[in-house]
Amino acid sequence: MLEQVCAKALAVADDPRIAREVGCIHSIKGYDLSYVYVIIGEDLVYDPKTGSLAANRARYYDKNGKNTITQEELDQYIKNIYYVLLTKGIFGTHVYVVNPTMMQCFIRFSPVI
C-alpha cells in the first residue's frame, strides 16, 4: 500500500502540468521538485539596523497560526516555512521578494541572476 501511495505521489510531482501550479507550505510537504519558485511576501520583514528577520503579524493571514502563539514563536514559524520552501528545489530555486528592504537582505547572501 505504501509503495502505491509513494508511486502516485511521485507521478503527481513529475507531472509537467504541476509546474504551472501554485502551492503553499502545506501542499509541498514531503516533495522535492526540480525547480521551486518562492514569493517572499510581506509576512517576513528584515530590519537592516539589527540585521534580523521578523514576522509581520499584520501581514500574516493564517488566523489559526497567529492567534495562539507569541511573536517570537511566530517569527520562528514563518522563518521555518520559508526555509522549507526555499530548500525544495533540486536543480534550482527562483525567489521573488516583494519588499525592497528584504530584497537587499537576499542580495547580500545570494547573487541576483
Contacts in CASP RR format, 6 or more apart in sequence:
PFRMAT RR
TARGET T0000
AUTHOR 0000-0000-0000
METHOD contacts of the structure
MODEL  1
MLEQVCAKALAVADDPRIAREVGCIHSIKGYDLSYVYVIIGEDLVYDPKT
GSLAANRARYYDKNGKNTITQEELDQYIKNIYYVLLTKGIFGTHVYVVNP
TMMQCFIRFSPVI
9 31 0 8 1.000
12 18 0 8 1.000
13 31 0 8 1.000
13 32 0 8 1.000
13 33 0 8 1.000
19 35 0 8 1.000
25 81 0 8 1.000
25 84 0 8 1.000
25 85 0 8 1.000
28 36 0 8 1.000
28 84 0 8 1.000
28 85 0 8 1.000
28 88 0 8 1.000
29 84 0 8 1.000
31 88 0 8 1.000
32 88 0 8 1.000
32 89 0 8 1.000
32 90 0 8 1.000
33 88 0 8 1.000
33 89 0 8 1.000
33 90 0 8 1.000
34 89 0 8 1.000
34 90 0 8 1.000
34 91 0 8 1.000
34 92 0 8 1.000
35 89 0 8 1.000
35 90 0 8 1.000
35 91 0 8 1.000
35 92 0 8 1.000
35 93 0 8 1.000
35 94 0 8 1.000
36 85 0 8 1.000
36 86 0 8 1.000
36 88 0 8 1.000
36 89 0 8 1.000
36 92 0 8 1.000
36 93 0 8 1.000
36 94 0 8 1.000
37 93 0 8 1.000
37 94 0 8 1.000
37 95 0 8 1.000
37 96 0 8 1.000
38 82 0 8 1.000
38 85 0 8 1.000
38 86 0 8 1.000
38 93 0 8 1.000
38 94 0 8 1.000
38 95 0 8 1.000
38 96 0 8 1.000
39 95 0 8 1.000
39 96 0 8 1.000
39 97 0 8 1.000
39 98 0 8 1.000
40 82 0 8 1.000
40 95 0 8 1.000
40 96 0 8 1.000
40 97 0 8 1.000
40 98 0 8 1.000
40 99 0 8 1.000
40 102 0 8 1.000
40 106 0 8 1.000
41 59 0 8 1.000
41 97 0 8 1.000
41 98 0 8 1.000
41 99 0 8 1.000
41 102 0 8 1.000
42 56 0 8 1.000
42 59 0 8 1.000
42 98 0 8 1.000
42 99 0 8 1.000
43 55 0 8 1.000
43 56 0 8 1.000
43 59 0 8 1.000
43 60 0 8 1.000
43 61 0 8 1.000
43 78 0 8 1.000
44 53 0 8 1.000
44 54 0 8 1.000
44 55 0 8 1.000
44 56 0 8 1.000
44 78 0 8 1.000
44 79 0 8 1.000
44 82 0 8 1.000
44 102 0 8 1.000
45 53 0 8 1.000
45 54 0 8 1.000
45 55 0 8 1.000
45 56 0 8 1.000
45 99 0 8 1.000
45 101 0 8 1.000
45 102 0 8 1.000
46 52 0 8 1.000
46 53 0 8 1.000
46 99 0 8 1.000
46 101 0 8 1.000
46 102 0 8 1.000
46 104 0 8 1.000
46 105 0 8 1.000
47 53 0 8 1.000
47 54 0 8 1.000
48 101 0 8 1.000
48 104 0 8 1.000
48 105 0 8 1.000
51 105 0 8 1.000
53 75 0 8 1.000
53 79 0 8 1.000
53 105 0 8 1.000
54 71 0 8 1.000
54 75 0 8 1.000
55 71 0 8 1.000
55 74 0 8 1.000
55 75 0 8 1.000
55 77 0 8 1.000
55 78 0 8 1.000
55 79 0 8 1.000
57 66 0 8 1.000
57 71 0 8 1.000
57 74 0 8 1.000
60 66 0 8 1.000
60 74 0 8 1.000
60 78 0 8 1.000
65 74 0 8 1.000
65 77 0 8 1.000
66 74 0 8 1.000
69 77 0 8 1.000
86 93 0 8 1.000
86 95 0 8 1.000
87 93 0 8 1.000
95 106 0 8 1.000
95 110 0 8 1.000
97 103 0 8 1.000
97 106 0 8 1.000
END
